[in-house]
Amino acid sequence: MKAILFDLDGVLIDSKKAHLTALAQMFKSKEISLTKEEISCIFGYTVEDNINTICAARGLHCPVSEWAKEKKQIALELLKKAEPFPGTEEFLKYVKTKYKIALATSSSIPEVDVSLKGLKRYFDLIVTREDVRKHKPDPEVYLFAAKMLGLKIKDCVVIEDSIAGVEAAKRAGIFCIAVLNSYPAKELKAADLIVTGLDDPKLREILSGGFLKQSVKAILSQTNSSV
């Protein structure tokens, strides 16, 4: 293993509330009140996908691009108060000495800048929504990140938190570790490994030992993914 590819929201930054609140506020400004069911499973998808899904279910024809822009502006203000999860910077310092590390997110450049703050300096590569045409659960963002690092898929590991993110990693053929910051374990069972968060002692043990190397090799040998 030579690189770790990180998702942003829900993995490094505790930003779920900011994004969901921004989406709810945007819809409320259109006199649409979202239900708990509508917002329960949208984290990890693009705002455009969320708006499309909600409007389609309600039989509405919505100006998706316009509403997405409004949601992003609200989110930028709320993200100023979002903080990294406990142990995030310590974990980045630790893995920085061992691996290349990249950010691969469906968030925009402004959202990344306001969310990451001082953590940005740890990354060898940052890939945002502006760099790819398709977004999670499409695997393009992870395939592009590996390519930009000059690495094969088999040399990378992804850390994700969402259903869409795990699906994107697995469709790319990359070993995926899921953290339980946004969804329960039963929703992330497609991941190869599940840990509680970046501060889970098991995560460092896994990354520093031979277990992960053996696991990646075993899983890749069972797939038809191109490496």
C-alpha positions as CSV (number, residue, x, y, z in Angstrom):
1,M,0.0,0.0,0.0
2,K,1.3,3.4,-1.0
3,A,-1.6,5.9,-0.6
4,I,-4.7,6.6,1.4
5,L,-7.5,8.4,-0.4
6,F,-9.8,10.3,2.0
7,D,-13.3,11.5,1.6
8,L,-13.9,14.9,3.3
9,D,-17.3,15.4,4.8
10,G,-18.1,12.8,7.5
11,V,-14.6,11.4,7.5
12,L,-12.3,14.3,8.3
13,I,-14.8,17.1,9.1
14,D,-18.0,16.8,11.2
15,S,-20.0,18.7,8.5
16,K,-23.1,16.5,8.1
17,K,-25.3,18.9,10.1
18,A,-24.1,21.9,8.1
19,H,-24.9,20.3,4.8
20,L,-28.2,18.9,5.8
21,T,-29.3,22.1,7.5
22,A,-28.3,24.1,4.4
23,L,-30.3,21.8,2.2
24,A,-33.3,22.0,4.5
25,Q,-33.1,25.8,4.7
26,M,-32.9,26.1,0.9
27,F,-36.0,24.0,0.4
28,K,-37.8,25.9,3.2
29,S,-37.1,29.1,1.3
30,K,-39.2,27.5,-1.5
31,E,-41.9,26.7,1.0
32,I,-41.0,23.0,1.0
33,S,-40.4,21.3,4.4
34,L,-38.3,18.2,4.1
35,T,-39.3,15.1,6.1
36,K,-36.9,13.1,8.3
37,E,-37.2,10.3,5.7
38,E,-36.1,12.6,2.9
39,I,-33.0,13.7,4.6
40,S,-32.1,10.4,6.3
41,C,-30.1,8.9,3.4
42,I,-28.9,11.8,1.3
43,F,-25.5,12.5,3.0
44,G,-22.6,11.5,0.7
45,Y,-24.4,12.4,-2.6
46,T,-24.1,15.6,-4.5
47,V,-26.5,18.4,-3.8
48,E,-27.8,18.1,-7.4
49,D,-28.6,14.5,-6.9
50,N,-30.3,15.3,-3.6
51,I,-32.5,18.0,-5.2
52,N,-33.3,15.7,-8.1
53,T,-34.3,12.8,-5.8
54,I,-36.5,14.9,-3.5
55,C,-38.2,16.8,-6.3
56,A,-38.8,13.7,-8.4
57,A,-40.4,11.9,-5.4
58,R,-42.7,14.9,-4.9
59,G,-43.5,15.2,-8.5
60,L,-41.9,18.6,-8.8
61,H,-40.0,20.2,-11.6
62,C,-37.2,22.1,-9.9
63,P,-34.4,24.4,-11.3
64,V,-31.7,22.1,-9.9
65,S,-28.6,24.1,-10.8
66,E,-30.1,27.3,-9.3
67,W,-31.2,25.6,-6.1
68,A,-27.9,23.8,-5.7
69,K,-26.1,27.1,-6.0
70,E,-28.3,28.6,-3.2
71,K,-27.7,25.5,-1.0
72,K,-23.9,25.8,-1.4
73,Q,-23.9,29.5,-0.4
74,I,-25.8,28.6,2.8
75,A,-23.5,25.7,3.5
76,L,-20.3,27.8,3.1
77,E,-21.4,30.0,6.0
78,L,-22.3,27.0,8.2
79,L,-19.1,25.1,7.3
80,K,-17.1,27.9,8.9
81,K,-18.1,26.5,12.3
82,A,-17.6,22.8,11.3
83,E,-14.7,21.1,13.1
84,P,-12.5,18.1,12.4
85,F,-13.5,14.8,14.1
86,P,-11.5,14.0,17.2
87,G,-8.0,12.7,16.3
88,T,-8.1,13.8,12.7
89,E,-5.0,15.9,12.6
90,E,-3.1,13.4,14.7
91,F,-4.1,10.7,12.3
92,L,-3.1,12.7,9.2
93,K,0.3,13.4,10.8
94,Y,0.8,9.7,11.4
95,V,-0.1,8.5,7.9
96,K,1.8,11.4,6.2
97,T,5.0,9.8,7.4
98,K,4.1,6.5,5.8
99,Y,2.0,7.1,2.7
100,K,0.9,9.6,0.1
101,I,-2.4,11.0,1.1
102,A,-5.1,12.5,-1.2
103,L,-8.5,14.0,-0.7
104,A,-11.1,12.8,-3.1
105,T,-14.4,14.6,-2.5
106,S,-17.6,15.6,-4.3
107,S,-17.4,18.9,-2.5
108,S,-16.4,22.1,-4.4
109,I,-13.1,24.0,-4.1
110,P,-14.7,26.7,-1.9
111,E,-16.3,24.1,0.4
112,V,-13.0,22.3,0.7
113,D,-11.1,25.5,1.5
114,V,-13.5,26.5,4.3
115,S,-13.8,23.0,5.7
116,L,-10.2,21.8,5.7
117,K,-8.6,25.0,7.0
118,G,-5.2,24.2,8.4
119,L,-5.5,20.5,7.5
120,K,-5.0,21.2,3.8
121,R,-1.2,21.2,4.2
122,Y,-1.1,17.5,4.9
123,F,-2.4,16.4,1.5
124,D,-0.2,15.5,-1.5
125,L,-3.3,15.9,-3.8
126,I,-6.7,17.3,-3.5
127,V,-9.4,16.3,-6.0
128,T,-12.8,18.1,-5.9
129,R,-16.0,18.0,-7.9
130,E,-14.5,20.4,-10.4
131,D,-11.9,17.8,-11.5
132,V,-14.4,15.1,-12.6
133,R,-17.5,14.8,-14.7
134,K,-19.3,12.1,-12.6
135,H,-19.7,12.0,-8.9
136,K,-20.1,9.4,-6.2
137,P,-21.4,6.7,-6.3
138,D,-19.6,6.8,-9.7
139,P,-15.9,5.7,-9.1
140,E,-14.4,8.5,-11.3
141,V,-13.1,10.6,-8.4
142,Y,-11.1,7.7,-6.9
143,L,-9.8,6.5,-10.3
144,F,-8.7,10.0,-11.1
145,A,-7.0,10.5,-7.7
146,A,-5.0,7.2,-8.1
147,K,-4.0,8.3,-11.7
148,M,-2.8,11.7,-10.5
149,L,-0.7,10.1,-7.8
150,G,0.8,7.9,-10.4
151,L,-0.3,4.8,-8.6
152,K,-2.2,1.6,-9.4
153,I,-5.5,0.9,-7.8
154,K,-4.0,-2.0,-5.8
155,D,-1.6,0.5,-4.1
156,C,-4.5,2.6,-2.7
157,V,-6.9,2.4,0.2
158,V,-10.0,4.6,0.6
159,I,-11.5,5.9,3.9
160,E,-15.2,6.7,3.5
161,D,-18.3,7.3,5.6
162,S,-21.2,7.2,3.3
163,I,-23.2,4.6,1.3
164,A,-22.4,6.5,-2.0
165,G,-18.7,6.8,-1.1
166,V,-18.3,3.1,-0.3
167,E,-20.0,2.2,-3.5
168,A,-17.7,4.5,-5.4
169,A,-14.6,3.0,-3.9
170,K,-15.7,-0.6,-4.5
171,R,-16.7,0.2,-8.1
172,A,-13.2,1.5,-8.6
173,G,-11.8,-1.7,-7.2
174,I,-10.2,-0.1,-4.2
175,F,-10.0,-1.5,-0.7
176,C,-12.4,0.5,1.4
177,I,-12.4,1.3,5.1
178,A,-15.6,2.8,6.4
179,V,-15.9,5.0,9.5
180,L,-19.2,5.2,11.5
181,N,-19.6,9.0,11.6
182,S,-22.6,9.2,9.3
183,Y,-24.2,5.8,8.8
184,P,-24.6,2.7,11.0
185,A,-22.5,-0.3,10.2
186,K,-25.4,-2.2,8.6
187,E,-25.6,0.5,5.9
188,L,-21.9,0.3,5.1
189,K,-21.5,-3.5,5.0
190,A,-20.2,-3.2,1.4
191,A,-16.9,-1.8,2.9
192,D,-14.0,-4.2,3.4
193,L,-13.4,-3.0,6.9
194,I,-15.4,-0.9,9.4
195,V,-13.9,1.2,12.2
196,T,-15.6,3.7,14.6
197,G,-13.5,6.7,13.4
198,L,-10.0,8.0,12.6
199,D,-9.3,7.9,16.4
200,D,-10.1,4.1,16.5
201,P,-6.8,2.4,17.8
202,K,-7.6,-0.5,15.4
203,L,-7.1,1.8,12.4
204,R,-3.5,2.5,13.1
205,E,-2.9,-1.1,13.9
206,I,-4.4,-2.1,10.6
207,L,-2.5,0.4,8.6
208,S,0.8,-0.3,10.2
209,G,0.6,-4.1,10.2
210,G,0.6,-6.8,7.6
211,F,-3.1,-7.5,8.0
212,L,-4.2,-4.7,5.6
213,K,-1.7,-5.8,2.9
214,Q,-2.9,-9.3,3.1
215,S,-6.6,-8.3,3.0
216,V,-6.1,-6.0,0.0
217,K,-4.4,-8.8,-1.9
218,A,-7.1,-11.3,-1.0
219,I,-9.9,-9.0,-2.0
220,L,-8.4,-7.9,-5.3
221,S,-7.7,-11.5,-6.3
222,Q,-11.5,-12.1,-6.0
223,T,-12.5,-9.2,-8.2
224,N,-12.4,-8.5,-11.9
225,S,-11.2,-4.9,-11.4
226,S,-8.4,-3.7,-13.6
227,V,-5.3,-2.9,-11.5
